[in-house]
Amino acid sequence: MRLPRFGGGDRKPFAIALLAATATFSVFLIGLLAVVWSVFYAPGPSARTGDATIVTLPSGAGVSAIAQQLKQAGVIRSTDMFKAAATLTGADRKLRAGEYEVPSRASLRSVLSLLVSGRVVRHYVTLPEGWSSAQAVDILMRNPLLIGEVETPPEGSLWPDTYEISRGETRASVVRRMRLAHDQNLAELWAQRGPNSVVSTPEEAVILASIVEKETGVAAERPRVAAVFSNRLRIGMRLESDPTIVYGITQGRPLGRGLRRSEIDAPTRWNTYQIDGLPPTPIANPGGEAIKAVLNPPVTQDLFFVADGTGGHAFAPTYEQHLENVARWRAIERRRAGLPPEPVPEVATGDAALAPTGEMAPDAGAEVTILPPGQTPR
């Protein structure tokens, strides 16, 4: 007797149904993958202004907070897709804080790659050598990335350099970094002070270096200019440096014209035509090379220097030799102005002899006066 067969006739329909379901799922999966693929690689939103969007990711922010920030900035279309893509690619554990410049229409993949790479936007502010503290504050106040007010720091307390800044950083914090760099660098340089230096304290070194910095824009001349002033201080001769007069007038801002005879004769705390020795404070923020020059000046007999027509200066150990250098410089000036040669006067008074009547040479790069010891300006 045959036993009845159950379900034999159902296998084929079941297999067909299974294949159909599998095919449907495959089509769905392929479609889903296609959608994911297109979202991941497809161009993103256009920047609302310009060619890129600036976004800043704070330190410690989670993926959800970052996604929300990117969505609000118009960088991505979907926070859920960003979080899913970050999780699936492992980028969620590698996102770096900082300021980023996301190109317009950047794909989700490009955004994630950028945030993982750490290619943040870097901003810098530079304090040039020889600029005053008032000018340093001007630089910081003009920078739109920085916030807050800041008081003018003491003259000579800042270290000229290029500093990296962050968007939203306070100006006061940048000044603190400049002052810390000054203190650290000055301590290192002071430890290398040589036996030929005439300064007795780090503060005196900064004062004299600031005058050296303002007297020449030629880096190679700093040691020799430092030697001139060191020699003058050593023999009790007044420094008679034009930039010190300017500082007494403007407190560190450019004068914008030549010095007048009345300003040379007017006593101020900084006017080294009128005071002996060093002024009470620096007249600028000197750089490391100027401080090195003051701490280790070369051994020379030079007491005078004047412009030589090439952007540098001619140095001389005697007043007579200096007068010859002055005569050459005056001849160059007259030739450049298209004027005929002029007889050299018996007594020249440095920049006063080189400038039009009643004025001195401009404050930028001014030369030391050439009066011999004990002689007063005419």
FIDREN-293116 format. One line per 5 residues: number of its first residue (from 0); their letters; for each residue z, x, y of C-alpha. Coordinates in Angstrom, 2 decimals, decimal comma, always signed. Each point is the difference from the previous one (the first is absolute). Layout:
NUM> a> Z/X/Y | ...
This chain:
0> mrlpr> +0,00/+0,00/+0,00 | -0,91/+1,31/+3,48 | +2,63/+0,25/+2,69 | -0,91/-1,43/+3,37 | -0,97/+2,50/+2,77
5> fgggd> +1,67/-0,45/+3,31 | -1,38/+1,28/+3,32 | -3,01/+1,71/-1,40 | -2,25/-1,94/+2,18 | +2,05/+0,84/+3,16
10> rkpfa> -0,52/+3,78/-0,05 | -3,35/+0,04/+1,67 | +0,94/-2,25/+2,92 | +3,21/+2,01/+0,49 | -1,89/+3,29/+0,08
15> ialla> -2,48/-1,45/+2,43 | +2,81/-1,25/+2,21 | +1,74/+3,40/-0,17 | -3,18/+1,81/+0,95 | -0,60/-2,42/+2,83
20> atatf> +3,54/+0,48/+1,28 | -0,34/+3,76/-0,24 | -3,28/-0,08/+1,83 | +1,48/-2,21/+2,68 | +2,98/+2,28/+0,40
25> svfli> -2,27/+3,04/+0,15 | -2,11/-1,63/+2,67 | +3,18/-0,91/+1,88 | +1,37/+3,53/-0,37 | -3,26/+1,53/+1,11
30> gllav> -0,06/-2,33/+2,94 | +3,60/+0,82/+0,84 | -0,72/+3,70/-0,26 | -3,05/-0,45/+2,17 | +2,08/-1,78/+2,60
35> vwsvf> +2,73/+2,65/-0,13 | -2,60/+2,73/+0,11 | -1,73/-1,56/+2,99 | +3,28/-0,48/+1,85 | +1,15/+3,56/-0,80
40> yapgp> -3,24/+1,68/+1,04 | -1,50/-2,50/+2,42 | +0,11/+0,68/+3,74 | +3,19/-1,19/+1,65 | +0,50/-1,75/+3,34
45> sartg> -1,56/+1,40/+3,15 | +2,29/+1,67/+2,50 | +1,05/-2,35/+2,77 | -0,81/+2,64/+2,61 | -1,94/+3,23/-0,30
50> dativ> -0,92/+1,78/-3,20 | +3,46/+0,22/-1,57 | +3,43/-1,59/-0,15 | +3,20/+1,97/+0,52 | +2,86/-0,96/-2,30
55> tlpsg> +3,39/+1,64/-0,31 | +1,90/-0,22/-3,27 | +3,73/+0,50/+0,48 | +1,92/+2,20/-2,38 | +1,62/-1,93/-2,86
60> agvsa> -2,24/-3,07/+0,29 | -0,82/-1,78/-3,28 | -3,41/-1,10/-1,23 | +0,54/-3,60/+1,13 | +0,97/+1,06/+3,53
65> iaqql> -2,95/+2,39/+0,18 | -2,40/-2,67/-1,24 | +1,27/-2,44/+2,61 | -0,36/+2,59/+2,74 | -3,57/+0,84/-1,06
70> kqagv> -0,89/-3,69/-0,11 | +1,39/-0,59/+3,49 | -1,94/+2,98/+1,30 | -3,21/-1,43/-1,47 | -0,55/+2,88/-2,44
75> irstd> +0,12/-2,05/-3,22 | -0,81/-3,61/-0,82 | +2,60/-0,75/-2,67 | +3,52/+1,30/-0,42 | +0,00/-1,09/-3,65
80> mfkaa> -3,16/+1,93/-0,79 | +1,40/+3,07/+1,75 | +3,24/-0,16/-1,97 | -1,86/-0,58/-3,28 | -2,40/+2,87/+0,65
85> atltg> +2,85/+2,30/+1,03 | +1,93/-0,85/-3,16 | -2,97/+0,30/-2,39 | -1,10/+3,35/+1,45 | +3,52/+1,43/+0,29
90> adrkl> -0,44/+0,40/+3,75 | +3,14/-2,04/+0,65 | +2,07/+3,07/-0,94 | -2,01/+2,38/+2,17 | -0,39/-1,72/+3,36
95> ragey> +1,02/+2,31/+2,87 | +1,52/-0,90/+3,32 | -1,73/+0,95/+3,22 | -2,69/-1,04/+2,45 | -3,44/-0,64/-1,46
100> evpsr> -3,40/-0,65/+1,48 | -1,74/-2,48/-2,30 | -3,78/-0,14/+0,51 | -1,57/-3,35/+0,73 | -1,04/-1,91/-3,17
105> aslrs> +1,84/+2,44/-2,26 | +0,18/-1,27/-3,60 | +3,31/-0,69/-1,70 | -0,59/+3,09/-2,10 | -0,56/+2,10/+3,14
110> vlsll> +3,15/-1,36/+1,63 | +2,13/+0,82/-3,03 | -1,57/+3,44/-0,27 | +0,75/+0,68/+3,67 | +3,62/-1,10/-0,25
115> vsgrv> +0,54/+2,11/-3,11 | -1,72/+3,09/+1,44 | +2,43/+0,34/+2,88 | -2,84/+0,75/+2,43 | +2,03/-1,26/+2,93
120> vrhyv> -1,12/+0,09/+3,61 | +1,61/+2,96/+1,74 | +0,78/+0,08/+3,71 | +0,92/+3,05/+2,03 | +1,29/+0,83/+3,45
125> tlpeg> -0,31/+3,48/+1,52 | +2,20/+1,69/+2,59 | -2,03/+2,95/+1,33 | +1,66/+3,31/+0,73 | +1,16/+0,29/+3,59
130> wssaq> +0,22/-3,72/+0,69 | +3,14/-1,29/+1,65 | +2,44/-2,52/-1,40 | -1,20/-2,55/+2,54 | -3,54/+0,46/-1,28
135> avdil> +1,26/-0,33/-3,58 | +1,50/-3,39/+0,86 | -3,32/-0,98/+1,59 | -1,78/+0,85/-3,26 | +2,40/-2,10/-2,05
140> mrnpl> -0,02/-2,95/+2,39 | -3,81/-0,13/-0,10 | -0,07/-0,15/-3,80 | -0,39/-3,67/-1,02 | +1,34/+0,55/-3,53
145> ligev> +3,46/+0,98/+1,22 | +2,63/-2,37/+1,30 | +3,01/+0,12/+2,29 | +0,93/+1,89/+3,12 | +1,18/+3,61/+0,07
150> etppe> +1,82/+2,09/+2,57 | -1,52/+3,28/+1,13 | +1,63/+2,72/-2,10 | +1,27/+3,24/+1,54 | -2,77/+2,38/+1,02
155> gslwp> -0,81/+2,55/-2,68 | +1,76/-1,94/-2,78 | -3,18/-1,13/-1,79 | -2,11/+1,96/-2,47 | -3,73/-0,16/+0,77
160> dtyei> -1,82/-1,01/-3,17 | -1,92/-2,82/-1,67 | +2,26/-2,66/-1,52 | -0,90/-2,74/-2,46 | +1,17/-3,41/+1,16
165> srget> +0,16/-3,43/-1,58 | -1,06/-3,30/+1,52 | +3,10/-1,65/+1,42 | +2,03/+3,22/+0,18 | +2,20/+0,32/+3,08
170> rasvv> -0,84/+2,53/+2,67 | +3,62/+1,12/-0,03 | -0,30/+0,98/-3,67 | -3,07/+2,13/+0,75 | +1,90/+1,76/+2,79
175> rrmrl> +2,88/+0,65/-2,40 | -2,41/+1,65/-2,42 | -1,47/+2,12/+2,80 | +3,47/+1,15/+1,05 | +1,06/+0,76/-3,56
180> ahdqn> -3,15/+2,08/-0,53 | +0,78/+1,87/+3,24 | +3,55/+0,83/-1,05 | -1,03/+1,14/-3,46 | -2,92/+2,14/+1,14
185> laelw> +1,88/+1,54/+2,91 | +2,84/+1,03/-2,31 | -2,46/+1,72/-2,32 | -1,78/+1,80/+2,83 | +3,23/+1,06/+1,71
190> aqrgp> +1,04/+1,77/-3,21 | -3,12/+2,17/+0,40 | +0,79/+1,07/+3,59 | -0,96/+3,60/+0,70 | +1,78/+2,72/+2,01
195> nsvvs> -2,49/-0,16/+2,90 | +0,83/-3,60/+0,85 | +1,85/-0,61/+3,28 | +1,29/-3,48/-0,86 | +3,55/-0,29/-1,22
200> tpeea> +0,06/-3,56/-1,36 | -2,43/-2,35/-1,75 | +0,09/-2,20/+3,10 | -1,16/+2,90/+2,19 | -2,76/+0,71/-2,51
205> vilas> -1,33/-3,54/+0,37 | +0,16/+0,18/+3,82 | -1,95/+3,26/+0,19 | -2,42/-1,11/-2,73 | -0,77/-3,17/+1,93
210> iveke> -1,06/+2,10/+3,00 | -2,14/+2,23/-2,22 | -1,58/-3,10/-1,53 | -0,93/-1,41/+3,40 | -1,33/+3,28/+1,36
215> tgvaa> -2,79/+0,58/-2,52 | -2,19/-2,14/-2,19 | -1,17/+3,04/-1,98 | +2,09/+0,31/-3,15 | -0,60/+3,74/-0,35
220> erprv> +1,43/+0,60/+3,49 | +3,39/-1,57/-0,59 | +1,70/+3,24/-1,15 | -1,28/+1,94/+2,98 | +0,96/-2,72/+2,48
225> aavfs> +3,43/-0,10/-1,64 | +0,21/+3,76/+0,49 | -0,77/-0,34/+3,73 | +2,79/-2,49/+0,54 | +2,38/+1,93/-2,23
230> nrlri> -0,68/+3,14/+2,01 | +0,63/-1,86/+3,25 | +3,28/-1,43/-1,24 | +1,04/+3,42/-1,24 | -0,36/+1,61/+3,43
235> gmrle> +1,32/-2,98/+1,97 | -3,39/-1,02/+1,39 | -0,62/-3,67/+0,64 | -2,35/-1,72/-2,45 | -1,98/-1,71/+2,77
240> sdpti> -1,85/-2,32/-2,37 | -2,03/-2,84/+1,47 | +0,68/-2,52/-2,83 | +3,71/+0,16/+0,82 | -0,78/-1,25/+3,50
245> vygit> -2,08/-2,83/-1,42 | +2,81/-1,05/-2,32 | +2,42/-0,21/+2,91 | -2,40/-2,41/+1,69 | -1,19/-2,21/-2,86
250> qgrpl> +2,68/+0,42/-2,69 | -2,59/+0,73/-2,63 | -3,04/-2,01/+0,99 | -3,28/+1,54/+1,20 | -0,14/+0,65/+3,73
255> grglr> -3,71/-0,70/+0,20 | -0,65/+2,38/+2,90 | +0,73/+3,47/+1,23 | +3,41/+1,10/+1,20 | +0,65/+0,03/+3,73
260> rseid> +1,72/+2,80/+1,87 | +2,80/-2,37/+0,96 | +0,63/-0,67/-3,70 | +0,15/+3,70/-0,79 | +2,60/+0,49/+2,72
265> aptrw> +2,01/-3,12/-0,87 | +3,01/+0,85/-2,17 | +0,53/-1,99/-3,20 | +2,04/+0,75/-3,09 | -3,20/+1,07/-1,78
270> ntyqi> -1,92/+1,82/+2,73 | +0,03/+3,60/-1,26 | -1,44/+1,16/+3,32 | +3,34/-0,98/+1,50 | +2,54/+0,58/-2,80
275> dglpp> +0,93/+3,06/-2,01 | -0,30/+0,05/-3,76 | -0,85/-2,99/-2,14 | -0,05/-3,61/+1,17 | +2,79/-2,24/-1,32
280> tpian> -2,18/-1,85/-2,54 | -3,34/+0,43/-1,72 | -3,05/-1,29/+1,88 | -1,78/-1,19/-3,16 | +0,27/-0,11/-3,77
285> pggea> -1,25/+3,39/-1,20 | -1,57/+0,55/-3,38 | +1,02/+2,43/-2,68 | -2,37/+2,78/+1,09 | +1,34/+0,04/+3,56
290> ikavl> +3,58/+0,15/-1,30 | -0,94/+2,83/-2,37 | -1,57/+1,88/+2,91 | +3,20/-0,29/+2,04 | +2,21/+1,03/-2,90
295> nppvt> -2,20/+2,98/-0,89 | -1,94/+1,07/+3,10 | -2,12/+3,15/-0,25 | +1,11/+3,10/+1,83 | -2,14/+0,26/+3,16
300> qdlff> +0,38/+1,06/+3,62 | -1,87/-3,04/+1,33 | +1,55/-1,89/+2,91 | -3,03/-1,97/+1,26 | -2,92/-2,03/-1,25
305> vadgt> -2,82/-1,99/+1,55 | -3,03/-1,92/-1,25 | -2,89/+2,19/-1,10 | -2,82/-2,54/+0,13 | -0,35/-0,42/-3,76
310> gghaf> +2,81/-2,49/-0,52 | +2,53/+2,75/-0,55 | +1,94/+2,37/+2,23 | -0,06/+3,60/+1,19 | +3,35/+1,74/-0,29
315> aptye> +1,35/+2,88/+2,07 | +3,20/+2,08/+0,10 | -0,21/+0,76/+3,73 | -0,51/-2,02/+3,12 | -2,93/+2,14/+1,07
320> qhlen> -1,84/-0,49/-3,27 | +0,72/-3,67/+0,19 | -1,55/-0,22/+3,46 | -3,20/+1,42/-1,47 | +0,03/-2,69/-2,68
325> varwr> +0,58/-2,64/+2,64 | -2,94/+1,31/+2,03 | -2,26/-0,29/-3,03 | +1,20/-3,53/-0,67 | -0,53/-1,02/+3,62
330> aierr> -3,52/+1,40/-0,12 | -0,69/-2,05/-3,14 | +1,30/-3,14/+1,67 | -2,12/+0,51/+3,08 | -3,09/+0,76/-2,08
335> raglp> +0,51/-3,17/-2,02 | +0,37/-1,97/+3,23 | -3,18/+1,54/+1,40 | +1,87/+1,75/+2,81 | -0,66/+3,51/+1,31
340> pepvp> +2,41/+2,82/-0,91 | +3,17/+0,17/+2,04 | +2,07/+3,10/+0,89 | +3,18/+0,24/-2,04 | +3,09/-0,34/+2,24
345> evatg> +2,59/+2,73/+0,00 | +2,69/-2,33/-1,33 | -0,81/-2,61/-2,63 | +2,45/-2,57/-1,20 | -1,13/-0,92/-3,44
350> daala> -1,29/-3,51/-0,34 | +0,46/-0,53/+3,73 | -2,57/+2,71/+0,61 | -2,41/-1,61/-2,45 | +0,09/-3,54/+1,30
355> ptgem> -1,17/-1,68/+3,20 | +2,26/+0,28/+3,02 | +3,14/-2,06/-0,39 | -0,37/-0,55/-3,75 | +0,70/+1,78/-3,24
360> apdag> -2,03/+0,00/-3,16 | +0,29/-3,12/-2,25 | +3,15/-0,24/-2,06 | -1,82/+0,18/-3,37 | -0,27/+3,64/-1,03
365> aevti> +1,31/+1,32/+3,30 | +0,65/+3,72/+0,33 | +3,17/+1,80/+0,88 | +0,21/+1,01/+3,63 | -0,68/+3,62/+0,86
370> lppgq> +2,61/+0,67/+2,63 | +1,73/+3,34/-0,49 | +3,80/-0,09/-0,45 | +1,83/-1,06/+3,13 | -3,05/-1,32/+1,89
375> tpr> -0,11/-3,63/+1,10 | -3,18/-2,09/+0,14 | -1,95/-0,01/+3,22
